[in-house]
Amino acid sequence: MDKGIYCLVFWNPACTIKVGALGPVTFREGWHIYVGSALGSGGLARLGRHVSLSRAKDRTPKWHVDYLSTSPRCSLLYTVHAVTEERLECRLAGALGDPSVPSFGCSDCRCNSHLFWREIDPHREITEAFRSLGLDPVTTTIMSP
């Protein structure tokens, strides 16, 4: 299985969701971009787990992003991924910058966040960020907005 990095792109109304040890997190209405790594043994098959969680809604969350995936308030609209064996997820997160949700999804690195907020669809910005790292992004639509 190919390894790589990815973004999960959610849309949600303004809401507050309890996110594990982070506790209640307030999310603005709009688009949220989660940056993740798929460098483990399962590789990019990890995207299938995220899609499955977003459809099941009744499964127990394990990671910060799982709380978005399983929330009835959040809709996973599409994913963007690229094949790489390099640890580039923090550089991708840095390329997306602010505004972000502090401390979200980055407990294993020194980043401020791996979850970012946008008022409008960030697809173009995401693909440009991948390309700035020399990667060829692939988009998969999960559901229409």
Secondary structure, DSSP 8 states (H G I E B T S, - for coil): ---EEEEEEEEE-SEEEEEGGGEEEEE-SEEEEEEEEE-STTGGGHHHHHHHHHHH-SS---SHHHHHHT-TT-EEEEEEEEE-SS--HHHHHHHH-SSB-TTTT-TTSS-S-SEEEESS--HHHHHHHHHHTT---EEEE-S--
